[in-house]
C-alpha cells in the first residue's frame, strides 16, 4: 500500500487540499483529529465509510516538494 492509492488532490475539491479519494475528508482533518487524541475507532464510528487503511495512508502522506 502506498498513500497515493487512497489520497488525491483535485483543485475542485476542498480547494485542492489532499483528501481521501472519493470523499471531502482532508488528510489535514484526519491528522488533526488523531493528534487531538481521537482514536481510529472513534473516527470510523463518526465516518463509517472510512477504513483503517485510509488512516495509514494519511499518516504516510508526504506531499511533493515543488
N, CA, C and O atoms as a GROMACS GRO file, in nm:
protein
  264
    1UNK      N    1   0.083  -0.118   0.000
    1UNK     CA    2   0.000   0.000   0.000
    1UNK      C    3   0.088   0.125   0.000
    1UNK      O    4   0.185   0.133   0.075
    2UNK      N    5   0.054   0.218  -0.082
    2UNK     CA    6   0.116   0.349  -0.077
    2UNK      C    7   0.005   0.452  -0.053
    2UNK      O    8  -0.112   0.428  -0.084
    3UNK      N    9   0.045   0.564   0.002
    3UNK     CA   10  -0.057   0.664   0.033
    3UNK      C   11  -0.132   0.708  -0.091
    3UNK      O   12  -0.249   0.744  -0.084
    4UNK      N   13  -0.065   0.705  -0.207
    4UNK     CA   14  -0.129   0.752  -0.331
    4UNK      C   15  -0.242   0.661  -0.377
    4UNK      O   16  -0.320   0.699  -0.465
    5UNK      N   17  -0.253   0.542  -0.320
    5UNK     CA   18  -0.366   0.454  -0.351
    5UNK      C   19  -0.496   0.509  -0.292
    5UNK      O   20  -0.604   0.475  -0.338
    6UNK      N   21  -0.484   0.593  -0.190
    6UNK     CA   22  -0.601   0.637  -0.114
    6UNK      C   23  -0.619   0.788  -0.106
    6UNK      O   24  -0.723   0.835  -0.061
    7UNK      N   25  -0.519   0.864  -0.149
    7UNK     CA   26  -0.524   1.010  -0.135
    7UNK      C   27  -0.511   1.075  -0.271
    7UNK      O   28  -0.431   1.032  -0.354
    8UNK      N   29  -0.589   1.180  -0.293
    8UNK     CA   30  -0.582   1.253  -0.419
    8UNK      C   31  -0.592   1.402  -0.393
    8UNK      O   32  -0.636   1.447  -0.287
    9UNK      N   33  -0.549   1.478  -0.493
    9UNK     CA   34  -0.566   1.624  -0.494
    9UNK      C   35  -0.643   1.660  -0.620
    9UNK      O   36  -0.611   1.615  -0.730
   10UNK      N   37  -0.742   1.742  -0.601
   10UNK     CA   38  -0.823   1.789  -0.712
   10UNK      C   39  -0.854   1.935  -0.682
   10UNK      O   40  -0.915   1.964  -0.579
   11UNK      N   41  -0.815   2.027  -0.770
   11UNK     CA   42  -0.839   2.169  -0.742
   11UNK      C   43  -0.987   2.204  -0.721
   11UNK      O   44  -1.019   2.309  -0.666
   12UNK      N   45  -1.076   2.116  -0.765
   12UNK     CA   46  -1.219   2.143  -0.749
   12UNK      C   47  -1.277   2.082  -0.622
   12UNK      O   48  -1.396   2.098  -0.594
   13UNK      N   49  -1.195   2.012  -0.545
   13UNK     CA   50  -1.241   1.951  -0.420
   13UNK      C   51  -1.158   2.007  -0.305
   13UNK      O   52  -1.036   1.993  -0.304
   14UNK      N   53  -1.223   2.071  -0.211
   14UNK     CA   54  -1.158   2.125  -0.091
   14UNK      C   55  -1.038   2.214  -0.127
   14UNK      O   56  -0.934   2.210  -0.061
   15UNK      N   57  -1.054   2.293  -0.232
   15UNK     CA   58  -0.951   2.388  -0.277
   15UNK      C   59  -0.818   2.321  -0.308
   15UNK      O   60  -0.712   2.383  -0.296
   16UNK      N   61  -0.823   2.194  -0.348
   16UNK     CA   62  -0.701   2.125  -0.387
   16UNK      C   63  -0.623   2.062  -0.273
   16UNK      O   64  -0.514   2.010  -0.294
   17UNK      N   65  -0.678   2.067  -0.152
   17UNK     CA   66  -0.611   2.001  -0.040
   17UNK      C   67  -0.615   1.850  -0.062
   17UNK      O   68  -0.708   1.800  -0.126
   18UNK      N   69  -0.517   1.777  -0.010
   18UNK     CA   70  -0.521   1.631  -0.024
   18UNK      C   71  -0.638   1.574   0.056
   18UNK      O   72  -0.657   1.606   0.173
   19UNK      N   73  -0.715   1.488  -0.010
   19UNK     CA   74  -0.833   1.426   0.052
   19UNK      C   75  -0.828   1.275   0.031
   19UNK      O   76  -0.757   1.225  -0.056
   20UNK      N   77  -0.905   1.204   0.112
   20UNK     CA   78  -0.926   1.062   0.089
   20UNK      C   79  -1.008   1.050  -0.040
   20UNK      O   80  -1.111   1.116  -0.055
   21UNK      N   81  -0.960   0.967  -0.132
   21UNK     CA   82  -1.027   0.954  -0.261
   21UNK      C   83  -1.176   0.928  -0.244
   21UNK      O   84  -1.218   0.846  -0.162
   22UNK      N   85  -1.255   0.998  -0.324
   22UNK     CA   86  -1.400   0.981  -0.324
   22UNK      C   87  -1.471   1.049  -0.208
   22UNK      O   88  -1.591   1.031  -0.190
   23UNK      N   89  -1.396   1.128  -0.129
   23UNK     CA   90  -1.458   1.198  -0.016
   23UNK      C   91  -1.414   1.344  -0.018
   23UNK      O   92  -1.337   1.387  -0.104
   24UNK      N   93  -1.464   1.418   0.078
   24UNK     CA   94  -1.418   1.555   0.101
   24UNK      C   95  -1.346   1.563   0.235
   24UNK      O   96  -1.332   1.671   0.292
   25UNK      N   97  -1.301   1.450   0.284
   25UNK     CA   98  -1.230   1.445   0.411
   25UNK      C   99  -1.082   1.464   0.384
   25UNK      O  100  -1.019   1.384   0.316
   26UNK      N  101  -1.027   1.572   0.440
   26UNK     CA  102  -0.888   1.605   0.413
   26UNK      C  103  -0.792   1.526   0.503
   26UNK      O  104  -0.827   1.484   0.613
   27UNK      N  105  -0.672   1.508   0.451
   27UNK     CA  106  -0.565   1.448   0.530
   27UNK      C  107  -0.543   1.532   0.654
   27UNK      O  108  -0.523   1.480   0.763
   28UNK      N  109  -0.545   1.662   0.637
   28UNK     CA  110  -0.526   1.754   0.748
   28UNK      C  111  -0.628   1.728   0.859
   28UNK      O  112  -0.591   1.723   0.977
   29UNK      N  113  -0.755   1.710   0.824
   29UNK     CA  114  -0.860   1.684   0.920
   29UNK      C  115  -0.830   1.556   0.999
   29UNK      O  116  -0.840   1.553   1.121
   30UNK      N  117  -0.794   1.450   0.927
   30UNK     CA  118  -0.765   1.322   0.993
   30UNK      C  119  -0.647   1.336   1.088
   30UNK      O  120  -0.654   1.293   1.203
   31UNK      N  121  -0.539   1.398   1.041
   31UNK     CA  122  -0.420   1.410   1.125
   31UNK      C  123  -0.446   1.500   1.246
   31UNK      O  124  -0.394   1.474   1.355
   32UNK      N  125  -0.524   1.605   1.228
   32UNK     CA  126  -0.559   1.691   1.342
   32UNK      C  127  -0.637   1.614   1.447
   32UNK      O  128  -0.609   1.625   1.566
   33UNK      N  129  -0.735   1.536   1.403
   33UNK     CA  130  -0.816   1.459   1.499
   33UNK      C  131  -0.729   1.357   1.572
   33UNK      O  132  -0.739   1.343   1.694
   34UNK      N  133  -0.646   1.286   1.499
   34UNK     CA  134  -0.558   1.188   1.563
   34UNK      C  135  -0.464   1.257   1.662
   34UNK      O  136  -0.439   1.206   1.771
   35UNK      N  137  -0.413   1.373   1.623
   35UNK     CA  138  -0.324   1.450   1.710
   35UNK      C  139  -0.393   1.503   1.834
   35UNK      O  140  -0.328   1.529   1.936
   36UNK      N  141  -0.524   1.520   1.826
   36UNK     CA  142  -0.602   1.569   1.940
   36UNK      C  143  -0.657   1.456   2.025
   36UNK      O  144  -0.741   1.478   2.113
   37UNK      N  145  -0.609   1.334   2.000
   37UNK     CA  146  -0.646   1.223   2.086
   37UNK      C  147  -0.758   1.134   2.039
   37UNK      O  148  -0.793   1.038   2.109
   38UNK      N  149  -0.816   1.161   1.924
   38UNK     CA  150  -0.919   1.072   1.872
   38UNK      C  151  -0.853   0.941   1.834
   38UNK      O  152  -0.739   0.940   1.787
   39UNK      N  153  -0.923   0.832   1.854
   39UNK     CA  154  -0.872   0.702   1.809
   39UNK      C  155  -0.926   0.674   1.669
   39UNK      O  156  -1.023   0.735   1.624
   40UNK      N  157  -0.861   0.582   1.601
   40UNK     CA  158  -0.909   0.541   1.468
   40UNK      C  159  -1.051   0.488   1.481
   40UNK      O  160  -1.136   0.518   1.397
   41UNK      N  161  -1.078   0.411   1.585
   41UNK     CA  162  -1.213   0.356   1.605
   41UNK      C  163  -1.317   0.467   1.621
   41UNK      O  164  -1.428   0.456   1.568
   42UNK      N  165  -1.283   0.572   1.693
   42UNK     CA  166  -1.376   0.684   1.710
   42UNK      C  167  -1.402   0.754   1.576
   42UNK      O  168  -1.515   0.791   1.546
   43UNK      N  169  -1.297   0.771   1.498
   43UNK     CA  170  -1.314   0.835   1.367
   43UNK      C  171  -1.398   0.747   1.274
   43UNK      O  172  -1.482   0.798   1.200
   44UNK      N  173  -1.374   0.617   1.276
   44UNK     CA  174  -1.453   0.527   1.191
   44UNK      C  175  -1.599   0.528   1.235
   44UNK      O  176  -1.690   0.520   1.152
   45UNK      N  177  -1.622   0.536   1.365
   45UNK     CA  178  -1.760   0.545   1.415
   45UNK      C  179  -1.828   0.671   1.363
   45UNK      O  180  -1.946   0.669   1.327
   46UNK      N  181  -1.754   0.781   1.359
   46UNK     CA  182  -1.810   0.908   1.311
   46UNK      C  183  -1.819   0.915   1.159
   46UNK      O  184  -1.907   0.981   1.104
   47UNK      N  185  -1.728   0.846   1.092
   47UNK     CA  186  -1.722   0.847   0.945
   47UNK      C  187  -1.712   0.701   0.898
   47UNK      O  188  -1.604   0.656   0.860
   48UNK      N  189  -1.824   0.627   0.899
   48UNK     CA  190  -1.821   0.483   0.875
   48UNK      C  191  -1.773   0.441   0.736
   48UNK      O  192  -1.742   0.324   0.716
   49UNK      N  193  -1.765   0.532   0.641
   49UNK     CA  194  -1.715   0.497   0.508
   49UNK      C  195  -1.563   0.493   0.504
   49UNK      O  196  -1.505   0.448   0.406
   50UNK      N  197  -1.497   0.539   0.611
   50UNK     CA  198  -1.351   0.532   0.618
   50UNK      C  199  -1.309   0.394   0.669
   50UNK      O  200  -1.382   0.329   0.745
   51UNK      N  201  -1.190   0.353   0.626
   51UNK     CA  202  -1.135   0.224   0.666
   51UNK      C  203  -0.998   0.246   0.728
   51UNK      O  204  -0.938   0.351   0.706
   52UNK      N  205  -0.947   0.151   0.803
   52UNK     CA  206  -0.815   0.167   0.866
   52UNK      C  207  -0.704   0.204   0.768
   52UNK      O  208  -0.613   0.279   0.804
   53UNK      N  209  -0.710   0.154   0.647
   53UNK     CA  210  -0.605   0.187   0.550
   53UNK      C  211  -0.604   0.336   0.513
   53UNK      O  212  -0.500   0.389   0.475
   54UNK      N  213  -0.719   0.402   0.525
   54UNK     CA  214  -0.723   0.546   0.499
   54UNK      C  215  -0.638   0.621   0.602
   54UNK      O  216  -0.572   0.719   0.570
   55UNK      N  217  -0.641   0.575   0.726
   55UNK     CA  218  -0.564   0.640   0.832
   55UNK      C  219  -0.415   0.611   0.816
   55UNK      O  220  -0.332   0.698   0.842
   56UNK      N  221  -0.382   0.490   0.773
   56UNK     CA  222  -0.240   0.459   0.746
   56UNK      C  223  -0.189   0.545   0.630
   56UNK      O  224  -0.076   0.595   0.635
   57UNK      N  225  -0.272   0.563   0.527
   57UNK     CA  226  -0.232   0.646   0.413
   57UNK      C  227  -0.214   0.791   0.456
   57UNK      O  228  -0.118   0.856   0.415
   58UNK      N  229  -0.304   0.843   0.538
   58UNK     CA  230  -0.292   0.982   0.585
   58UNK      C  231  -0.165   1.000   0.666
   58UNK      O  232  -0.097   1.101   0.653
   59UNK      N  233  -0.132   0.902   0.748
   59UNK     CA  234  -0.010   0.911   0.828
   59UNK      C  235   0.116   0.902   0.743
   59UNK      O  236   0.218   0.960   0.777
   60UNK      N  237   0.107   0.830   0.632
   60UNK     CA  238   0.223   0.812   0.543
   60UNK      C  239   0.234   0.922   0.438
   60UNK      O  240   0.335   0.931   0.368
   61UNK      N  241   0.131   1.006   0.425
   61UNK     CA  242   0.128   1.107   0.319
   61UNK      C  243   0.246   1.202   0.328
   61UNK      O  244   0.276   1.259   0.433
   62UNK      N  245   0.311   1.218   0.216
   62UNK     CA  246   0.421   1.314   0.202
   62UNK      C  247   0.400   1.390   0.071
   62UNK      O  248   0.418   1.333  -0.037
   63UNK      N  249   0.362   1.517   0.081
   63UNK     CA  250   0.338   1.594  -0.042
   63UNK      C  251   0.466   1.613  -0.122
   63UNK      O  252   0.576   1.618  -0.066
   64UNK      N  253   0.450   1.623  -0.251
   64UNK     CA  254   0.565   1.650  -0.338
   64UNK      C  255   0.614   1.792  -0.312
   64UNK      O  256   0.535   1.886  -0.301
   65UNK      N  257   0.742   1.807  -0.304
   65UNK     CA  258   0.802   1.940  -0.285
   65UNK      C  259   0.825   2.000  -0.421
   65UNK      O  260   0.883   1.936  -0.509
   66UNK      N  261   0.780   2.124  -0.440
   66UNK     CA  262   0.797   2.190  -0.570
   66UNK      C  263   0.907   2.290  -0.564
   66UNK      O  264   0.936   2.356  -0.664
   0.00000   0.00000   0.00000
